[in-house]
Amino acid sequence: MAVKTAIITGASSGIGRASAIALSEAGWNVVLIARRVNELRETQQLCKRPDRDPLVLPGDVTDEEFVVKSFQLAFSTFGRIDLLFNNAGISPGANPIEYTSLEEFRQVLDVNLVGPFLCTREAVKIFKGQQPAGGRIINNGSLSAHVPRPHSVPYSTTKHAILGLTKCTALDGRSNNITCTQIDIGNAESAMTGKFDAGALQPDGRLIPEPRMNVQHVANTVVHIASLPNDVTMLEVNIIGYAIRRTRIKSRLTLEISIKYMVYRHGKIKRNIGQV
């Protein structure tokens, strides 16, 4: 049986790295895309197979020329593309809309939505043209595609839009044996979700520590979806850390004081953006 090939964006850490390693261990060729070169090389070392090394393509998924050339190179290297995992994304911290600049909003929009659009477009071109035709796309959505967090306008907007991209891709690709899945992940262990150990902002104003699950469970789910034949689809999949953590909860008053201090000290709420 021919070896299948997967392209993984945001492969330098977290879910992307774990999924790339799991796919490689399952016998897939893997194409690794991310901006952080050193971390991407680390993923490459973790994915090494005796018969073929991963293809490493450092770059930005919001760069149209880079995306086009990357997909062409991946196809010419392996002769076929079977899977795209649209995983690259950024997650701003909680920030009320009145403190969110257009530049900040566009940054999240570009990485979380424009990037997946560009990658999906190029993948579909290859899927339709290769023989036999077909392929699968997995989009890293979020529970925020269904239930947004407070003060998460940029992030939640893009994740709602990813759900639309997922459904359109599945609908339009069906006649060409192309399918698409959105995997909505609730707090896998990664640098991006580490802040949830200290507490995540809730709709009632409390900061409550939220459970995080081993990222390997997400990677195993990606491999399972990828292993399905293209005439079988899973349109939406939720995978959520479910353990209950009993820790002291910060009060709403403490939160309000912290926000007011940050506004006073910095002129706007300071944000930490996790990048992959």
Residue frames relative to the residue before (quaternion, step in Angstrom):
aa qw qx qy qz dx dy dz
M 1.0000 0.0000 0.0000 0.0000 0.00 0.00 0.00
A 0.5112 -0.6692 0.4508 0.2961 3.57 -0.91 0.94
V 0.4763 -0.6536 0.5092 0.2944 3.55 -1.11 0.75
K 0.3377 -0.7471 0.5406 0.1885 3.56 -0.91 0.95
T 0.2845 -0.7658 0.5623 0.1285 3.54 -1.27 0.57
A 0.1006 -0.7937 0.5996 0.0183 3.56 -0.95 0.97
I 0.2201 -0.7225 0.6391 0.1453 3.54 -1.17 0.74
I 0.0670 -0.7962 0.6013 0.0032 3.57 -0.79 1.05
T 0.1830 -0.7680 0.6031 0.1141 3.58 -0.74 1.01
G 0.7657 0.2763 -0.2405 0.5286 3.56 -1.13 0.58
A 0.3180 0.8104 -0.4414 0.2172 3.56 1.15 0.68
S 0.5129 0.6899 -0.3996 0.3183 3.60 1.24 0.02
S 0.8123 0.0169 0.0077 0.5829 3.62 1.17 -0.29
G 0.8221 0.3452 -0.1785 0.4161 3.52 -1.40 -0.08
I 0.8486 -0.0870 0.1002 0.5122 3.53 -1.00 -0.93
G 0.6495 0.5309 -0.3230 0.4382 3.57 0.96 -0.83
R 0.6711 0.4818 -0.2996 0.4772 3.58 0.90 -0.91
A 0.6717 0.5041 -0.3084 0.4466 3.60 0.82 -0.95
S 0.6694 0.4964 -0.2982 0.4654 3.58 0.99 -0.83
A 0.6271 0.5289 -0.3354 0.4633 3.58 1.03 -0.76
I 0.6547 0.5028 -0.3122 0.4702 3.59 0.94 -0.88
A 0.6724 0.5056 -0.2997 0.4499 3.59 0.90 -0.92
L 0.6496 0.4989 -0.3167 0.4784 3.59 0.99 -0.78
S 0.6376 0.5222 -0.3260 0.4632 3.58 0.99 -0.83
E 0.6677 0.4955 -0.2976 0.4692 3.58 0.95 -0.87
A 0.6618 0.4870 -0.2950 0.4876 3.58 1.21 -0.54
G 0.6501 -0.5710 0.2977 0.4033 3.58 1.28 0.15
W 0.5007 0.6638 -0.4226 0.3606 3.58 1.26 0.14
N 0.4174 -0.5797 0.6180 0.3283 3.50 -1.37 0.35
V 0.1118 -0.8110 0.5714 0.0571 3.59 -0.93 0.80
V 0.1940 -0.7355 0.6429 0.0899 3.51 -1.14 0.88
L 0.1737 -0.8307 0.5277 0.0362 3.57 -0.52 1.23
I 0.0145 -0.7999 0.5985 -0.0423 3.56 -0.72 1.14
A 0.3147 0.7030 -0.6014 0.2124 3.56 -0.99 0.92
R 0.5755 -0.6165 0.4220 0.3325 3.56 -1.28 0.30
R 0.7044 0.4742 -0.2675 0.4554 3.58 0.99 -0.81
V 0.3367 -0.8098 0.4456 0.1799 3.54 -0.12 1.37
N 0.6802 0.5012 -0.3140 0.4331 3.61 0.76 -0.95
E 0.6724 0.4835 -0.2928 0.4778 3.58 0.92 -0.89
L 0.6252 0.5363 -0.3346 0.4578 3.57 1.09 -0.72
R 0.6353 0.5178 -0.3228 0.4735 3.58 1.06 -0.75
E 0.6075 0.5404 -0.3503 0.4651 3.58 1.10 -0.64
T 0.6354 0.5119 -0.3223 0.4800 3.57 0.99 -0.82
Q 0.6151 0.5580 -0.3388 0.4421 3.57 1.00 -0.83
Q 0.6695 0.4996 -0.3035 0.4583 3.58 0.90 -0.90
L 0.6757 0.4979 -0.2863 0.4621 3.57 1.04 -0.76
C 0.7083 0.4474 -0.2473 0.4868 3.60 1.23 -0.45
K 0.4027 0.7585 -0.4608 0.2243 3.59 1.23 -0.09
R 0.1150 -0.7590 0.6390 0.0488 3.50 -1.12 0.90
P 0.5885 -0.6068 0.3881 0.3672 3.62 -1.05 0.59
D 0.7214 0.4589 -0.2537 0.4522 3.59 1.08 -0.68
R 0.8192 -0.0468 0.0511 0.5693 3.63 1.05 -0.59
D 0.3803 -0.7219 0.5372 0.2139 3.56 -0.95 0.95
P 0.5719 -0.5611 0.4575 0.3858 3.58 -1.20 0.41
L 0.3987 -0.6618 0.5755 0.2681 3.54 -1.25 0.48
V 0.1537 -0.8097 0.5645 0.0452 3.58 -0.62 1.15
L 0.0007 -0.8045 0.5908 -0.0616 3.57 -0.72 1.13
P 0.1397 -0.8077 0.5687 0.0687 3.61 0.01 1.24
G 0.4174 0.6992 -0.5105 0.2763 3.56 -0.91 0.89
D 0.5572 -0.6185 0.4757 0.2841 3.50 -1.43 0.08
V 0.4006 -0.7459 0.4826 0.2240 3.59 -0.68 1.09
T 0.6091 0.5309 -0.3716 0.4573 3.60 1.23 -0.09
D 0.5797 0.5571 -0.3627 0.4712 3.59 1.33 -0.09
E 0.3700 -0.7771 0.4616 0.2147 3.58 -0.26 1.25
E 0.6600 0.5103 -0.3187 0.4499 3.59 0.88 -0.88
F 0.6397 0.5228 -0.3227 0.4619 3.57 0.99 -0.82
V 0.6644 0.5084 -0.3118 0.4504 3.58 0.88 -0.91
V 0.6511 0.5166 -0.3208 0.4541 3.60 0.87 -0.93
K 0.6976 0.4683 -0.2779 0.4656 3.60 0.80 -0.97
S 0.6327 0.5493 -0.3344 0.4314 3.59 1.02 -0.77
F 0.6850 0.4706 -0.2918 0.4735 3.57 0.90 -0.89
Q 0.6248 0.5262 -0.3390 0.4667 3.58 1.04 -0.70
L 0.6668 0.4971 -0.2982 0.4683 3.59 0.97 -0.87
A 0.6344 0.5267 -0.3312 0.4588 3.57 0.99 -0.81
F 0.6707 0.4945 -0.2978 0.4658 3.57 0.94 -0.88
S 0.6806 0.4823 -0.3007 0.4623 3.60 0.91 -0.88
T 0.6446 0.5311 -0.3209 0.4466 3.60 1.11 -0.63
F 0.8220 0.2513 -0.0991 0.5014 3.57 0.81 -1.00
G 0.4770 -0.7157 0.4115 0.3014 3.60 1.25 -0.17
R 0.7944 0.0442 -0.0186 0.6055 3.55 1.26 -0.13
I 0.1554 -0.7415 0.6420 0.1181 3.56 -1.25 0.57
D 0.1554 -0.8243 0.5416 0.0554 3.59 -0.72 1.05
L 0.8126 0.1127 -0.0161 0.5716 3.59 1.11 -0.63
L 0.0744 -0.7292 0.6767 0.0697 3.50 -1.22 0.73
F 0.1095 -0.7576 0.6400 0.0666 3.55 -0.89 0.97
N 0.1967 -0.7790 0.5909 0.0733 3.57 -0.35 1.31
N 0.1090 0.8487 -0.5013 0.1284 3.55 0.09 1.29
A 0.5480 0.6452 -0.4023 0.3486 3.60 1.10 -0.61
G 0.2486 0.7702 -0.5596 0.1783 3.57 -0.95 0.83
I 0.2307 -0.7374 0.6103 0.1749 3.54 -1.32 0.24
S 0.1819 -0.7905 0.5812 0.0645 3.53 -1.15 0.71
P 0.2395 -0.7781 0.5628 0.1430 3.61 -0.34 1.17
G 0.5278 -0.5932 0.4874 0.3633 3.54 -1.23 0.32
A 0.7125 -0.4291 0.3240 0.4508 3.55 -1.31 0.14
N 0.1310 0.7852 -0.5856 0.1529 3.56 -0.79 1.06
P 0.3963 -0.7244 0.5016 0.2579 3.64 -0.48 1.09
I 0.6203 -0.5950 0.3594 0.3634 3.56 -1.03 0.77
E 0.6387 0.5476 -0.3458 0.4154 3.61 1.02 -0.66
Y 0.6984 0.4090 -0.2701 0.5216 3.60 1.25 -0.26
T 0.5633 0.6062 -0.3783 0.4148 3.60 1.28 0.06
S 0.2872 -0.7716 0.5447 0.1594 3.57 -0.61 1.12
L 0.6283 -0.5228 0.4124 0.4023 3.55 -1.27 0.35
E 0.6146 0.5540 -0.3427 0.4448 3.58 1.04 -0.73
E 0.6637 0.4967 -0.2976 0.4735 3.57 0.95 -0.89
F 0.6482 0.5191 -0.3181 0.4573 3.57 0.94 -0.88
R 0.6852 0.4901 -0.2872 0.4558 3.57 0.89 -0.94
Q 0.5929 0.5668 -0.3697 0.4365 3.58 1.07 -0.64
V 0.6816 0.4642 -0.2828 0.4899 3.57 0.89 -0.93
L 0.6303 0.5424 -0.3265 0.4494 3.58 0.98 -0.85
D 0.6701 0.5129 -0.3064 0.4404 3.58 0.88 -0.94
V 0.7252 0.4375 -0.2603 0.4636 3.59 0.77 -1.01
N 0.7713 0.4155 -0.2024 0.4375 3.58 0.78 -1.04
L 0.7935 0.2733 -0.1466 0.5236 3.60 1.14 -0.46
V 0.6846 0.4620 -0.3001 0.4774 3.60 0.80 -0.95
G 0.6293 0.5469 -0.3298 0.4428 3.59 0.98 -0.84
P 0.6910 0.4557 -0.2874 0.4820 3.64 0.77 -0.92
F 0.6003 0.5475 -0.3614 0.4575 3.60 1.08 -0.64
L 0.6809 0.4901 -0.2969 0.4561 3.58 0.81 -1.01
C 0.6785 0.4877 -0.2943 0.4639 3.59 0.90 -0.91
T 0.6359 0.5213 -0.3250 0.4672 3.58 1.00 -0.80
R 0.6400 0.5381 -0.3253 0.4417 3.58 0.92 -0.89
E 0.7077 0.4517 -0.2698 0.4716 3.57 0.84 -0.97
A 0.6222 0.5339 -0.3433 0.4582 3.59 1.05 -0.69
V 0.6565 0.5139 -0.3149 0.4535 3.58 0.91 -0.90
K 0.6014 0.5554 -0.3598 0.4476 3.62 1.01 -0.74
I 0.6947 0.4605 -0.2686 0.4829 3.55 0.91 -0.97
F 0.6294 0.5494 -0.3364 0.4345 3.58 0.92 -0.88
K 0.6963 0.4745 -0.2752 0.4629 3.58 0.91 -0.89
G 0.7383 0.4571 -0.2382 0.4350 3.57 0.99 -0.79
Q 0.6438 0.5374 -0.3428 0.4233 3.60 1.10 -0.53
Q 0.2963 -0.7500 0.5679 0.1647 3.54 -1.28 0.40
P 0.4713 -0.3148 -0.8052 0.1746 1.48 -1.35 2.10
A 0.5824 -0.6048 0.4213 0.3428 3.54 -1.16 0.67
G 0.5530 0.6332 -0.4490 0.3027 3.54 -1.23 0.43
G 0.1639 0.7636 -0.6152 0.1072 3.51 -1.35 0.26
R 0.3226 -0.7378 0.5644 0.1816 3.53 -1.34 0.19
I 0.1449 -0.7573 0.6315 0.0818 3.52 -1.14 0.75
I 0.1017 -0.7507 0.6491 0.0690 3.55 -1.05 0.83
N 0.1628 -0.7864 0.5916 0.0720 3.56 -0.75 1.07
N 0.3437 -0.7070 0.5773 0.2208 3.55 -0.92 0.91
G 0.1135 -0.7998 0.5889 0.0250 3.53 -0.30 1.29
S 0.3108 -0.7097 0.5748 0.2632 3.54 -0.85 -0.98
L 0.5799 -0.5250 0.4645 0.4152 3.54 -1.24 0.27
S 0.5678 0.5997 -0.3724 0.4234 3.58 1.26 -0.41
A 0.5356 0.5928 -0.4108 0.4393 3.59 1.27 -0.12
H 0.7459 0.3375 -0.1854 0.5434 3.57 1.26 -0.35
V 0.7939 0.0714 0.0051 0.6038 3.58 0.95 -0.96
P 0.2177 -0.8199 0.5125 0.1334 3.63 -0.09 1.19
R 0.4632 -0.6249 0.5476 0.3083 3.50 -1.31 0.42
P 0.6146 -0.5303 0.4122 0.4137 3.61 -1.19 0.35
H 0.8570 0.1107 -0.0956 0.4941 3.55 -1.15 0.74
S 0.5177 0.6373 -0.4089 0.3983 3.57 0.95 0.88
V 0.1065 0.8570 -0.5012 0.0546 3.59 1.10 0.66
P 0.7018 0.4560 -0.3239 0.4412 3.68 0.62 -0.90
Y 0.7039 0.4772 -0.2760 0.4478 3.57 0.78 -1.05
S 0.7077 0.4624 -0.2793 0.4553 3.59 0.75 -1.00
T 0.5954 0.5576 -0.3630 0.4503 3.59 1.09 -0.63
T 0.6913 0.4707 -0.2925 0.4636 3.57 0.86 -0.90
K 0.6752 0.4942 -0.3147 0.4482 3.59 0.96 -0.74
H 0.5883 0.5226 -0.3699 0.4939 3.59 1.14 -0.49
A 0.6591 0.5082 -0.3067 0.4618 3.57 1.01 -0.81
I 0.6046 0.5556 -0.3575 0.4448 3.60 1.06 -0.66
L 0.6038 0.5448 -0.3582 0.4587 3.58 1.07 -0.65
G 0.6430 0.5059 -0.3199 0.4777 3.58 1.03 -0.74
L 0.6359 0.5178 -0.3235 0.4722 3.57 1.01 -0.80
T 0.6321 0.5399 -0.3243 0.4515 3.58 0.99 -0.83
K 0.7025 0.4668 -0.2773 0.4601 3.58 0.79 -0.99
C 0.6504 0.5094 -0.3209 0.4632 3.59 0.97 -0.80
T 0.6496 0.5191 -0.3204 0.4538 3.58 0.97 -0.85
A 0.6603 0.5000 -0.3050 0.4701 3.57 0.95 -0.87
L 0.6693 0.5043 -0.2996 0.4561 3.58 0.95 -0.85
D 0.7453 0.4276 -0.2306 0.4567 3.56 0.72 -1.10
G 0.7088 0.4815 -0.2708 0.4386 3.57 1.11 -0.60
R 0.4529 0.7434 -0.4252 0.2480 3.56 1.22 -0.38
S 0.6949 0.4875 -0.2900 0.4420 3.59 0.89 -0.88
N 0.7202 0.3857 -0.2381 0.5252 3.59 1.27 -0.25
N 0.5480 -0.6505 0.3727 0.3710 3.57 1.23 0.53
I 0.4710 0.6335 -0.4518 0.4155 3.54 1.13 0.81
T 0.0082 -0.8060 0.5918 -0.0128 3.56 -0.82 0.94
C 0.1847 -0.7920 0.5783 0.0644 3.54 -1.25 0.42
T 0.1134 -0.7813 0.6133 0.0230 3.54 -1.07 0.88
Q 0.1829 -0.7329 0.6360 0.1577 3.55 -1.16 0.59
I 0.1462 -0.7748 0.6105 0.0752 3.56 -0.80 1.03
D 0.1565 -0.7996 0.5787 0.0350 3.55 -0.59 1.22
I 0.1347 -0.8458 0.5161 -0.0104 3.52 -0.35 1.35
G 0.1875 -0.7862 0.5824 0.0864 3.55 -0.89 0.97
N 0.8539 -0.2451 0.1019 0.4476 3.54 -0.21 1.40
A 0.0942 0.7457 -0.6423 0.1498 3.53 0.28 1.32
E 0.5671 -0.6070 0.4316 0.3517 3.57 -1.11 0.65
S 0.3021 0.7127 -0.5858 0.2401 3.55 -0.71 1.13
A 0.6805 -0.4635 0.3552 0.4426 3.56 -1.29 0.15
M 0.6367 0.5619 -0.3260 0.4154 3.56 1.06 -0.73
T 0.7677 0.3556 -0.1881 0.4988 3.60 1.05 -0.71
G 0.3779 0.7582 -0.4687 0.2501 3.60 1.24 0.04
K 0.6094 0.5833 -0.3446 0.4118 3.56 1.11 -0.69
F 0.5910 0.5996 -0.3739 0.3890 3.61 1.15 -0.46
D 0.5231 0.6205 -0.4209 0.4053 3.61 1.21 -0.29
A 0.6940 0.4589 -0.2657 0.4869 3.56 1.07 -0.77
G 0.6847 -0.4475 0.2860 0.4991 3.57 1.18 -0.43
A 0.1825 -0.7668 0.6089 0.0896 3.55 -1.02 0.90
L 0.5242 -0.6545 0.4508 0.3059 3.55 -0.97 0.88
Q 0.2021 -0.7854 0.5799 0.0778 3.57 -0.87 1.05
P 0.6730 -0.5133 0.3353 0.4138 3.63 -1.17 0.37
D 0.6960 0.4571 -0.2845 0.4751 3.62 1.12 -0.57
G 0.6400 -0.5716 0.3117 0.4081 3.59 1.27 0.23
R 0.5618 0.6063 -0.3958 0.4000 3.59 1.22 -0.16
L 0.3087 -0.6854 0.6180 0.2304 3.53 -1.34 0.39
I 0.0154 0.8209 -0.5663 0.0718 3.57 -0.42 1.23
P 0.4414 -0.6689 0.5239 0.2886 3.60 -0.82 0.94
E 0.1764 -0.8007 0.5676 0.0749 3.57 -0.88 0.94
P 0.5393 -0.6348 0.4383 0.3377 3.58 -1.04 0.71
R 0.1285 -0.7561 0.6360 0.0854 3.52 -1.21 0.66
M 0.2815 -0.7723 0.5496 0.1493 3.57 -0.97 0.86
N 0.6402 -0.5069 0.4138 0.4024 3.52 -1.29 0.39
V 0.4915 -0.6946 0.4448 0.2795 3.57 -0.78 1.06
Q 0.5358 0.6403 -0.4036 0.3742 3.60 1.18 -0.41
H 0.5964 0.5616 -0.3671 0.4407 3.59 1.11 -0.59
V 0.6354 0.5042 -0.3252 0.4860 3.58 1.05 -0.71
A 0.6543 0.5197 -0.3142 0.4506 3.58 0.89 -0.92
N 0.6473 0.5126 -0.3189 0.4653 3.59 0.97 -0.82
T 0.6364 0.5225 -0.3241 0.4657 3.58 1.07 -0.74
V 0.6236 0.5299 -0.3334 0.4681 3.58 1.02 -0.80
V 0.6581 0.5030 -0.3128 0.4649 3.59 0.91 -0.88
H 0.6406 0.5240 -0.3305 0.4537 3.59 0.97 -0.80
I 0.6601 0.4932 -0.3118 0.4730 3.60 0.86 -0.93
A 0.6667 0.5192 -0.2984 0.4437 3.57 0.93 -0.92
S 0.6678 0.5249 -0.3003 0.4339 3.58 1.09 -0.66
L 0.5451 0.6274 -0.4036 0.3826 3.60 1.20 -0.29
P 0.5075 -0.6083 0.4918 0.3613 3.61 -1.11 0.52
N 0.6016 -0.6212 0.3697 0.3400 3.57 -1.07 0.68
D 0.6225 0.5078 -0.3663 0.4696 3.60 1.21 -0.13
V 0.6463 0.3932 -0.3257 0.5672 3.55 1.32 0.35
T 0.0291 -0.8262 0.5626 -0.0058 3.58 -0.73 0.99
M 0.1569 -0.7086 0.6743 0.1367 3.51 -1.35 0.41
L 0.2813 -0.8169 0.4734 0.1716 3.58 0.00 1.25
E 0.7985 -0.0045 0.0319 0.6011 3.59 0.93 -0.92
V 0.0406 -0.7824 0.6214 -0.0118 3.54 -0.99 0.94
N 0.1550 -0.7708 0.6121 0.0842 3.58 -0.89 0.96
I 0.0459 0.7631 -0.6442 0.0259 3.56 -0.99 0.86
I 0.0190 -0.8496 0.5144 -0.1146 3.52 -0.46 1.32
G 0.4442 -0.6366 0.5605 0.2887 3.55 -1.11 0.76
Y 0.1615 -0.8680 0.4695 0.0065 3.55 -0.57 1.19
A 0.4894 0.6770 -0.4397 0.3299 3.60 1.22 -0.16
I 0.3756 -0.7073 0.5542 0.2271 3.56 -1.13 0.69
R 0.1398 -0.7863 0.5983 0.0656 3.56 -0.82 1.01
R 0.1760 -0.7900 0.5830 0.0705 3.54 -0.78 1.06
T 0.2525 0.7470 -0.5716 0.2269 3.54 -0.20 1.32
R 0.6434 -0.5284 0.3791 0.4039 3.54 -1.24 0.37
I 0.2990 -0.7726 0.5440 0.1333 3.56 -0.91 0.97
K 0.4298 -0.6823 0.5282 0.2658 3.54 -0.95 0.89
S 0.4672 -0.6993 0.4672 0.2728 3.54 -0.97 0.81
R 0.6331 -0.5221 0.4135 0.3944 3.51 -1.30 0.36
L 0.6078 0.5569 -0.3587 0.4379 3.58 1.06 -0.71
T 0.6385 0.5198 -0.3240 0.4660 3.57 0.97 -0.86
L 0.6453 0.5245 -0.3121 0.4593 3.56 0.98 -0.88
E 0.6758 0.4967 -0.3024 0.4528 3.58 0.87 -0.94
I 0.6320 0.5173 -0.3313 0.4725 3.58 1.01 -0.78
S 0.6491 0.5237 -0.3195 0.4497 3.59 0.96 -0.87
I 0.6588 0.5067 -0.3086 0.4625 3.57 0.95 -0.89
K 0.6635 0.5022 -0.3120 0.4585 3.57 0.89 -0.92
Y 0.6361 0.5237 -0.3337 0.4580 3.59 1.02 -0.75
M 0.6629 0.5089 -0.3121 0.4519 3.58 0.94 -0.91
V 0.6382 0.5148 -0.3241 0.4718 3.57 1.01 -0.80
Y 0.6660 0.4956 -0.2989 0.4705 3.57 0.96 -0.89
R 0.7211 0.4733 -0.2565 0.4361 3.57 0.88 -1.00
H 0.8245 0.2604 -0.0976 0.4929 3.57 0.86 -0.93
G 0.5162 -0.6456 0.4228 0.3715 3.60 1.21 -0.18
K 0.7653 -0.0161 -0.0176 0.6433 3.56 1.30 -0.28
I 0.6398 -0.5259 0.3727 0.4186 3.54 -1.20 0.26
K 0.3949 -0.7188 0.5261 0.2248 3.53 -0.83 1.02
R 0.1454 -0.8134 0.5613 0.0455 3.55 -0.85 0.97
N 0.2066 -0.7319 0.6318 0.1498 3.53 -1.18 0.64
I 0.1225 -0.8085 0.5742 0.0401 3.55 -0.60 1.12
G 0.2618 -0.7406 0.6001 0.1510 3.54 -0.80 1.07
Q 0.1011 -0.8062 0.5824 0.0261 3.60 -0.88 0.92
V 0.0975 -0.7630 0.6358 0.0637 3.51 -1.22 0.67
